[in-house]
Amino acid sequence: MNFIQFIKTKVFWLQILIAIVVMVLLIVVVMMSLSSYTHHGEKIEVPNIEGYKFDQIKAIIGKADIEFVVSDSMFKDGVAPGAVIDQHPKAGSYVKSGRKVYLTINAYSKEMVTIPSDLINNANSLRNAKYVLDMIGMKVGRIEYKPSEHDDLVLALLVNGSQLREGDRLPKGTVIDIVVSKSGGNACIVPDVLNYNFADAKSAVKAAGLSIGAVIYDKTVTCKEDSDVAVIYRQSPEAINAASLPAGSSVNIWLTLDVQKAVKSNFDDIDEDYTDLEIDSQTDEE
């Protein structure tokens, strides 16, 4: 029997019919399996869980087949620690059964931020300081102006009256006050601080509307204890002929433990045998 004769037989067409039925059944089984696996056609409304803590979510969603996953945390004032502050997808959205909903929860403590060294060590304008503080999440408090030779330079950053130092870490959102230089104003008479110790000289110079500049100790001063009792034997500018400076200008001072050196009034007769033990560029602090 050749092929043409075979396809005309009942056996051939019966086999074709069986193959079609099997194929249809396979397609139906696969489609039903996929529908069951992917939950095709099943939609669940996402509940609003913002403001609730993670351990309270199960009671809110009941038996709904949704998985909640904590993907991030951040600190937000006025929200309980551990409470949900954002969710994705949003409340009211419809998702398939078994879908994951990603949550952002409120951190249990504020993020700590290191104050950039550039704000502490370098000369910054008020505008730049405000910009940097805002970028790292700090709040700018009072702006205090202080007389100086220069204008609009940040002299100090303060928190509750204490000056910030390099490496200080603060909670994000801390209020920081800024001390800014302001030039101009009346001329200030240079005070005579010869034979004063450093602390007394600093007070006198500040009272005059000026600031301490370079602080230089001669070779008789060898330790911190010596510097506390050393006296000034030279100052620049000198307090003669009612010398005056713009408000905020600096007065440089030289100190010694040599009493004879300190009492001499003619600086030209003094043997310049001092060494630069320490030079501090200082500004008066509150």
Number of C-alpha atoms within 10 A of each C-alpha: 5 6 7 8 8 12 11 10 10 10 11 11 13 11 11 11 12 10 12 12 12 11 12 10 11 12 12 11 12 11 11 12 12 11 13 12 9 12 13 12 9 13 14 16 16 21 18 17 20 18 16 17 16 17 9 11 16 13 8 12 16 9 8 14 13 20 13 17 14 13 12 12 17 15 19 17 9 7 15 17 17 20 23 23 21 19 21 15 16 17 15 11 13 15 16 17 18 16 16 15 18 17 23 19 27 24 19 14 13 16 14 14 17 13 20 16 12 12 21 20 12 11 14 17 17 18 11 14 20 17 13 15 20 13 10 14 16 20 15 18 14 11 14 14 17 19 20 24 16 14 16 18 22 25 26 21 21 18 14 8 10 13 17 17 16 13 12 13 14 18 14 18 20 17 18 23 20 22 21 22 21 19 18 13 11 12 16 19 19 26 23 17 23 21 19 18 18 21 11 13 22 20 15 19 23 18 12 18 22 29 26 23 19 18 20 23 24 21 16 17 22 13 9 9 9 14 20 12 16 24 28 26 27 24 20 13 16 18 15 11 8 11 13 19 18 19 23 27 22 25 22 19 24 22 28 25 20 16 13 10 19 21 13 14 12 8 13 8 9 14 8 9 8 15 12 11 14 15 14 11 12 13 19 16 11 8
